[in-house]
Amino acid sequence: MKNVKQLSVNAPAPTESLNTANVSNGTKGSSHEEYANIIISPSGNNIEVPASRSAVSDAEKLMHNLSGSPSMKHRRASRNSFGASLPIPAPRASPTGAYPRSLKEKVAAAKNMAFAFDIDGVLLHGNNLIPETSRVMELLNGDNELGIKIPYILLTNGGVPHPMQALSEYYETVLVVGGEGYTARFAAEAYGFRNVVVPKDIVAWDPSISPWRHFTEEERKEARPQDFDRVNFDAVLVFADSRDYATDMQIIMDLLTSVDGRLGTRSKDPIKTQLPIYFSHGDLIMPTEHKLGPRLTQGAFRIALEAQWKAITGGELERVVYGKPELATYKYADEVMRSWMKEIHNEHTIPENIYMIGDNPQSDIIGGNMYGWNTCLVRTGVFQGGDNDEENPANFGVFPTVLDAVQAAVAKELGHEFKLRWSDKVNPALHPESSLAAVE
């Protein structure tokens, strides 16, 4: 897809968003309170707004009901950075107060709107393009009445965990979990982490650490065992879905309960000395091509770890969760949107009318609602419910497909008579009498 901005959460945030009372230097020795607040990297190149930590783990609420979810109605002690309870904002009104009619008004309105798309379940099913996606991309890339591009970004919890990149300035030796083969290692090294260890390295060093793991000779050849008796880990980073729950959970739990991140040791007070652990997103389920639809994803892995930690230590696991609906994602989305507006329209501003289109009420919709965006729920992914989601309703509505949602948003901002196809009849070079020539 051309002209798409996919966001990560490690670029500079606007200085006005910083609360100087909550700024720390991000060093490993920071207290837990500093650990959860805004961090300025040692080099000054990154300003990160980390996801907040929960005082009560998801496992506490979901131990007997894995279908439970964050809710706009019933707010638990939340992992979200938005606060305990916020109302759902109504959709923003068009800046003109009515459907714009003149070409000049349409151009102004088109420059004042943008879209944020989830990917899985909205634009794609697995590796297959949802049919309506192609038309959406054409429309937003200029195949419309004005021949104008409307900015959009991809706001996904899947794929490469870009938010982790900023952490490379804080941690040297990290355990990176998830993904196929050794792809997570390669991604972490590209992000700048100096000593990247994956669970297979540890199994190659000591196969007894995971008694049920069958380690092949091929895997052993690609592994990088070290003398882990002499290595101190700084943090655990869950990049993607685990492909071996038993091994990954065992090694993670060994590190979380260790002394100074040293394998083979056991802390007398693991709650006090717990190693930092980060998750790239919090989704419990994801849309797939399976006949029953959504499958469990990284959120389920995290909930299982929280339950294990609770059973072993009696305490709540301190963890950081990135992705939707975390505040850091939306702060950086603003910056990506601002740069996209500069590139397309030479205006370094954020559009007033942003439409979040997603399929998961628990992440796409709750996050967009809390950040004041117009939210659209589609039926091509996780959500297969009634008129709207009861716990986290989309404030702009529910639509069969992404194309239906985009068309409704364009009609609201540009008028129902706005043509969704480009026509040479409005090209001033071919038709000087056209009123479009007056727009300039």
C-alpha positions as CSV (number, residue, x, y, z in Angstrom):
1,M,0.0,0.0,0.0
2,K,1.4,3.4,-1.0
3,N,1.4,6.5,1.1
4,V,0.9,4.9,4.4
5,K,2.3,6.0,7.7
6,Q,2.7,3.2,10.3
7,L,3.5,4.5,13.7
8,S,6.0,3.6,16.4
9,V,6.2,5.2,19.8
10,N,9.8,6.3,20.1
11,A,10.0,9.6,18.3
12,P,10.1,13.0,20.0
13,A,6.8,14.0,21.6
14,P,5.6,17.6,21.7
15,T,7.3,19.5,24.6
16,E,4.0,20.9,25.8
17,S,2.8,17.4,26.6
18,L,5.5,16.9,29.2
19,N,4.7,17.3,32.9
20,T,8.1,18.2,34.4
21,A,7.0,17.0,37.8
22,N,6.8,13.5,36.4
23,V,10.1,13.4,34.4
24,S,12.8,10.9,35.2
25,N,16.1,10.1,33.5
26,G,14.9,6.6,32.8
27,T,17.8,4.9,34.5
28,K,17.5,1.3,35.7
29,G,17.6,2.4,39.3
30,S,14.5,4.6,39.0
31,S,11.7,3.9,41.5
32,H,8.5,2.2,40.3
33,E,6.7,5.6,40.3
34,E,9.4,7.1,38.0
35,Y,9.4,3.9,36.0
36,A,5.7,4.5,34.9
37,N,6.0,8.2,34.0
38,I,7.4,10.2,31.1
39,I,11.1,9.3,30.4
40,I,13.7,11.3,28.7
41,S,16.5,9.1,27.2
42,P,20.1,9.7,28.3
43,S,21.0,10.9,24.8
44,G,18.0,13.2,24.6
45,N,17.0,11.7,21.2
46,N,13.9,10.0,22.5
47,I,11.0,11.2,24.7
48,E,8.8,8.3,25.6
49,V,5.4,8.2,27.3
50,P,5.4,4.6,28.6
51,A,2.3,2.7,29.2
52,S,1.1,2.7,32.8
53,R,1.2,-0.2,35.2
54,S,-1.8,-1.7,36.9
55,A,-2.1,-1.9,40.7
56,V,-4.4,-4.9,40.1
57,S,-3.4,-7.3,37.4
58,D,-5.8,-8.4,34.7
59,A,-5.5,-11.9,36.1
60,E,-7.3,-10.8,39.2
61,K,-10.4,-10.0,37.2
62,L,-10.1,-12.6,34.5
63,M,-9.0,-15.7,36.4
64,H,-12.5,-17.2,36.0
65,N,-13.6,-15.2,32.9
66,L,-11.2,-14.8,30.1
67,S,-13.8,-13.0,28.1
68,G,-13.8,-10.1,30.5
69,S,-12.4,-6.9,29.1
70,P,-11.5,-3.3,29.8
71,S,-14.8,-1.4,29.8
72,M,-16.0,2.1,29.5
73,K,-18.8,1.2,31.9
74,H,-17.0,-0.7,34.6
75,R,-13.5,0.7,35.1
76,R,-11.2,-1.5,37.2
77,A,-7.8,-0.3,38.4
78,S,-6.7,0.1,34.8
79,R,-3.5,-0.4,32.9
80,N,-4.5,2.5,30.8
81,S,-2.8,5.9,31.2
82,F,-6.1,7.8,30.8
83,G,-7.3,7.7,34.4
84,A,-10.0,5.8,36.3
85,S,-13.0,7.0,34.4
86,L,-13.7,9.2,31.4
87,P,-17.0,9.8,29.5
88,I,-17.3,8.8,25.9
89,P,-17.0,12.0,23.8
90,A,-19.6,12.7,21.1
91,P,-18.4,12.8,17.5
92,R,-16.8,16.1,16.7
93,A,-18.9,18.4,14.6
94,S,-17.9,19.5,11.2
95,P,-16.0,22.8,11.4
96,T,-18.5,24.5,9.2
97,G,-21.4,23.3,11.4
98,A,-23.1,21.9,8.3
99,Y,-22.2,19.9,5.2
100,P,-19.8,22.1,3.2
101,R,-21.1,22.8,-0.3
102,S,-18.6,25.1,-2.1
103,L,-15.3,23.6,-3.5
104,K,-13.3,25.9,-1.3
105,E,-15.2,24.6,1.8
106,K,-14.7,21.1,0.7
107,V,-10.9,21.5,0.3
108,A,-10.8,23.1,3.8
109,A,-12.8,20.2,5.2
110,A,-10.7,17.6,3.5
111,K,-7.6,19.1,5.0
112,N,-9.2,18.9,8.4
113,M,-9.9,15.2,8.5
114,A,-7.8,12.1,8.8
115,F,-8.1,8.3,9.5
116,A,-6.4,5.8,11.8
117,F,-6.9,2.2,10.8
118,D,-6.3,-1.0,12.7
119,I,-5.0,-3.6,10.3
120,D,-6.0,-7.1,11.2
121,G,-9.7,-7.5,10.9
122,V,-10.1,-4.1,9.2
123,L,-7.8,-4.0,6.2
124,L,-6.6,-7.6,6.2
125,H,-7.6,-11.1,7.2
126,G,-4.3,-12.8,7.9
127,N,-2.3,-12.2,4.8
128,N,-5.3,-11.6,2.6
129,L,-6.6,-8.1,1.7
130,I,-10.2,-7.5,2.7
131,P,-11.9,-6.6,-0.7
132,E,-13.1,-3.2,0.3
133,T,-9.5,-2.1,1.4
134,S,-8.3,-1.4,-2.1
135,R,-11.1,1.1,-2.8
136,V,-10.5,2.8,0.5
137,M,-6.8,3.3,-0.3
138,E,-7.7,4.7,-3.8
139,L,-10.2,7.1,-2.4
140,L,-7.8,8.5,0.3
141,N,-4.9,8.7,-2.1
142,G,-6.7,11.1,-4.3
143,D,-9.4,9.2,-6.3
144,N,-12.1,11.6,-5.2
145,E,-13.9,14.7,-6.4
146,L,-11.1,17.0,-5.4
147,G,-8.2,14.8,-6.4
148,I,-6.9,15.5,-2.9
149,K,-5.1,13.1,-0.5
150,I,-6.6,12.6,2.9
151,P,-4.0,11.5,5.5
152,Y,-4.2,8.2,7.2
153,I,-2.0,6.1,9.5
154,L,-2.0,2.4,10.5
155,L,-2.5,2.0,14.2
156,T,-1.9,-1.6,14.8
157,N,-1.1,-3.8,17.8
158,G,0.4,-6.5,15.6
159,G,3.6,-6.7,13.7
160,V,7.0,-5.3,14.8
161,P,7.0,-3.9,18.4
162,H,8.2,-0.4,17.6
163,P,7.5,1.1,21.0
164,M,10.3,-1.1,22.5
165,Q,13.0,0.7,20.4
166,A,13.4,3.6,22.9
167,L,14.2,1.1,25.7
168,S,17.5,0.2,24.0
169,E,19.1,3.2,25.6
170,Y,18.1,2.0,29.1
171,Y,18.8,-1.8,29.0
172,E,21.8,-3.6,27.7
173,T,21.0,-7.3,28.3
174,V,17.4,-8.3,27.5
175,L,15.4,-11.5,27.1
176,V,13.3,-11.0,24.0
177,V,10.3,-13.4,23.6
178,G,7.9,-14.2,20.8
179,G,7.8,-14.6,17.0
180,E,9.0,-17.3,14.6
181,G,12.5,-18.6,14.7
182,Y,15.0,-15.8,15.6
183,T,13.2,-12.9,14.0
184,A,12.7,-11.2,17.4
185,R,16.4,-11.2,18.0
186,F,17.1,-9.6,14.6
187,A,14.5,-6.9,15.3
188,A,15.8,-6.1,18.8
189,E,19.4,-5.8,17.4
190,A,18.2,-3.5,14.7
191,Y,16.6,-1.4,17.4
192,G,20.0,-1.0,19.1
193,F,19.9,-3.5,22.0
194,R,23.5,-4.6,22.6
195,N,23.1,-8.1,24.1
196,V,19.9,-9.8,22.9
197,V,19.0,-13.2,24.3
198,V,16.1,-15.4,23.2
199,P,14.8,-18.4,25.1
200,K,16.4,-20.8,22.7
201,D,19.8,-19.5,23.7
202,I,19.1,-20.4,27.3
203,V,17.8,-23.9,26.4
204,A,20.9,-24.5,24.3
205,W,23.0,-23.6,27.4
206,D,20.9,-25.7,29.9
207,P,18.3,-28.0,28.3
208,S,17.0,-29.0,31.8
209,I,15.6,-25.5,32.3
210,S,12.6,-26.5,30.3
211,P,12.1,-30.3,30.8
212,W,9.3,-30.6,28.1
213,R,11.2,-28.8,25.4
214,H,12.5,-30.9,22.4
215,F,15.4,-29.0,21.1
216,T,16.5,-29.9,17.6
217,E,20.0,-29.9,16.2
218,E,19.0,-27.2,13.7
219,E,17.8,-24.9,16.5
220,R,20.9,-25.6,18.4
221,K,23.1,-24.5,15.5
222,E,21.4,-21.1,15.3
223,A,21.3,-20.5,19.1
224,R,23.8,-18.3,20.9
225,P,24.4,-19.9,24.3
226,Q,26.5,-17.9,26.8
227,D,27.7,-18.7,30.3
228,F,24.4,-17.4,31.8
229,D,25.7,-18.1,35.3
230,R,27.6,-14.9,34.8
231,V,25.0,-12.8,32.9
232,N,22.7,-10.3,34.6
233,F,19.5,-9.5,32.6
234,D,18.2,-6.0,32.8
235,A,14.6,-6.6,31.5
236,V,12.2,-9.0,29.7
237,L,10.6,-7.8,26.5
238,V,7.7,-9.7,25.0
239,F,7.8,-8.6,21.4
240,A,5.2,-11.0,19.9
241,D,3.1,-14.1,20.6
242,S,5.0,-17.0,22.2
243,R,5.5,-20.1,20.1
244,D,6.4,-22.2,23.1
245,Y,4.4,-21.2,26.2
246,A,5.9,-23.7,28.5
247,T,9.5,-22.8,27.9
248,D,9.0,-19.0,27.6
249,M,6.9,-18.9,30.8
250,Q,9.4,-20.9,32.8
251,I,12.4,-18.8,31.8
252,I,10.5,-15.5,32.3
253,M,9.4,-16.6,35.8
254,D,12.9,-17.7,36.6
255,L,14.2,-14.2,35.7
256,L,11.3,-12.3,37.4
257,T,12.0,-14.1,40.7
258,S,15.9,-14.0,40.4
259,V,18.4,-11.8,42.2
260,D,19.6,-9.0,39.9
261,G,18.4,-10.8,36.8
262,R,20.8,-13.7,37.2
263,L,19.5,-17.2,36.2
264,G,19.9,-19.9,38.8
265,T,19.3,-17.5,41.7
266,R,16.1,-16.9,43.7
267,S,15.3,-13.7,45.5
268,K,14.1,-13.8,49.1
269,D,11.6,-11.0,48.2
270,P,10.8,-11.3,44.5
271,I,8.0,-8.7,44.7
272,K,10.5,-6.1,45.8
273,T,13.2,-7.1,43.4
274,Q,11.1,-8.0,40.3
275,L,12.8,-7.5,37.0
276,P,11.0,-5.0,34.6
277,I,8.8,-6.7,32.0
278,Y,7.3,-5.1,28.9
279,F,4.6,-6.3,26.5
280,S,4.2,-4.8,23.1
281,H,0.4,-4.9,23.3
282,G,-2.5,-6.0,25.5
283,D,-5.0,-7.6,23.1
284,L,-6.6,-10.8,24.4
285,I,-7.8,-12.0,21.1
286,M,-7.1,-11.3,17.4
287,P,-9.1,-11.8,14.2
288,T,-8.0,-14.8,12.1
289,E,-9.3,-16.8,9.1
290,H,-10.3,-19.7,11.5
291,K,-13.9,-20.8,11.1
292,L,-14.6,-19.8,14.7
293,G,-13.0,-16.4,14.2
294,P,-10.7,-14.7,16.8
295,R,-7.8,-16.6,18.4
296,L,-6.0,-15.9,21.7
297,T,-3.0,-13.6,21.4
298,Q,-0.4,-11.9,23.6
299,G,-2.8,-10.7,26.2
300,A,-3.7,-14.3,27.1
301,F,0.0,-15.0,27.5
302,R,0.4,-12.0,29.8
303,I,-2.7,-12.9,31.9
304,A,-1.3,-16.4,32.4
305,L,2.0,-14.9,33.6
306,E,0.2,-12.6,36.0
307,A,-1.7,-15.6,37.4
308,Q,1.5,-17.6,37.9
309,W,3.2,-14.6,39.6
310,K,0.2,-14.2,41.9
311,A,0.2,-17.9,42.8
312,I,4.0,-18.0,43.4
313,T,4.5,-14.6,45.2
314,G,1.1,-13.6,46.4
315,G,1.6,-10.2,44.8
316,E,0.5,-8.4,41.6
317,L,2.9,-8.4,38.6
318,E,4.3,-5.0,37.8
319,R,4.4,-4.7,34.0
320,V,4.2,-2.2,31.2
321,V,1.8,-2.8,28.3
322,Y,2.2,-0.8,25.1
323,G,-0.1,-0.4,22.1
324,K,-3.8,0.4,22.0
325,P,-5.4,1.6,24.2
326,E,-2.3,3.0,25.9
327,L,-1.8,6.8,25.9
328,A,1.7,6.6,24.4
329,T,0.3,5.2,21.2
330,Y,-2.0,8.2,20.7
331,K,0.6,10.8,21.7
332,Y,2.8,9.5,19.0
333,A,0.0,9.1,16.6
334,D,-0.5,12.9,16.8
335,E,3.1,13.4,15.8
336,V,2.9,11.1,12.9
337,M,-0.3,12.8,11.8
338,R,1.3,16.2,12.1
339,S,4.2,15.2,9.9
340,W,1.9,13.6,7.4
341,M,-0.1,16.8,7.1
342,K,3.1,18.7,6.5
343,E,4.1,16.3,3.7
344,I,0.7,16.3,2.0
345,H,-0.7,19.8,2.6
346,N,2.3,21.7,3.8
347,E,0.4,22.4,7.0
348,H,2.1,21.3,10.3
349,T,-1.1,20.8,12.1
350,I,-3.3,18.0,13.5
351,P,-6.7,17.6,11.8
352,E,-9.6,18.2,14.1
353,N,-11.7,15.4,12.7
354,I,-9.9,12.1,13.2
355,Y,-11.7,8.8,12.6
356,M,-10.4,5.6,14.3
357,I,-11.7,2.5,12.4
358,G,-11.2,-0.8,14.2
359,D,-12.7,-4.2,14.9
360,N,-11.8,-4.6,18.5
361,P,-13.9,-2.7,21.1
362,Q,-11.4,-3.5,23.9
363,S,-8.5,-1.7,22.2
364,D,-9.4,0.2,19.0
365,I,-12.7,1.7,20.3
366,I,-11.9,2.3,24.0
367,G,-8.6,4.0,23.1
368,G,-10.1,6.2,20.4
369,N,-13.0,7.2,22.6
370,M,-10.8,8.2,25.4
371,Y,-8.5,10.2,23.2
372,G,-11.4,12.2,21.7
373,W,-11.5,10.6,18.3
374,N,-14.5,9.6,16.3
375,T,-14.6,5.8,16.5
376,C,-16.0,3.4,14.0
377,L,-16.5,-0.3,14.6
378,V,-16.5,-2.7,11.7
379,R,-17.9,-6.3,11.5
380,T,-15.0,-7.9,9.5
381,G,-13.0,-8.9,12.6
382,V,-13.3,-9.4,16.3
383,F,-16.7,-7.6,16.8
384,Q,-19.7,-9.7,15.6
385,G,-22.2,-8.3,18.1
386,G,-25.4,-6.4,17.9
387,D,-26.1,-2.7,17.1
388,N,-23.0,-1.6,19.0
389,D,-20.6,-3.0,21.6
390,E,-22.4,-2.7,25.0
391,E,-19.2,-2.1,27.1
392,N,-17.2,0.1,24.7
393,P,-19.6,1.5,22.0
394,A,-18.2,3.2,19.0
395,N,-19.3,6.8,19.1
396,F,-19.6,7.3,15.3
397,G,-21.3,4.0,14.7
398,V,-20.9,0.4,13.5
399,F,-20.4,-0.5,9.8
400,P,-20.3,-3.7,7.7
401,T,-16.8,-2.9,6.3
402,V,-14.0,-0.3,6.4
403,L,-15.3,1.2,3.1
404,D,-18.7,1.9,4.6
405,A,-17.1,3.6,7.6
406,V,-14.9,5.8,5.4
407,Q,-17.8,6.7,3.1
408,A,-19.9,7.7,6.1
409,A,-17.1,9.9,7.6
410,V,-16.4,11.6,4.2
411,A,-20.2,12.3,3.8
412,K,-20.3,13.9,7.3
413,E,-17.3,16.1,6.7
414,L,-17.6,16.9,3.0
415,G,-21.3,16.5,2.3
416,H,-23.5,13.7,1.0
417,E,-23.1,15.1,-2.5
418,F,-19.3,14.7,-2.4
419,K,-18.2,12.4,-5.3
420,L,-16.0,9.5,-4.3
421,R,-14.4,9.3,-7.8
422,W,-12.1,11.7,-9.6
423,S,-13.5,13.1,-12.8
424,D,-11.6,15.1,-15.5
425,K,-14.6,17.3,-15.7
426,V,-13.3,19.2,-12.6
427,N,-9.7,19.4,-13.9
428,P,-9.0,23.1,-14.5
429,A,-6.2,22.2,-17.0
430,L,-8.8,20.5,-19.2
431,H,-11.7,22.7,-18.3
432,P,-10.6,26.2,-17.5
433,E,-14.2,27.2,-16.9
434,S,-14.4,24.9,-13.9
435,S,-14.9,26.6,-10.6
436,L,-12.1,24.4,-9.2
437,A,-9.7,26.8,-10.7
438,A,-10.8,29.4,-8.2
439,V,-9.8,27.3,-5.3
440,E,-6.2,28.2,-5.5
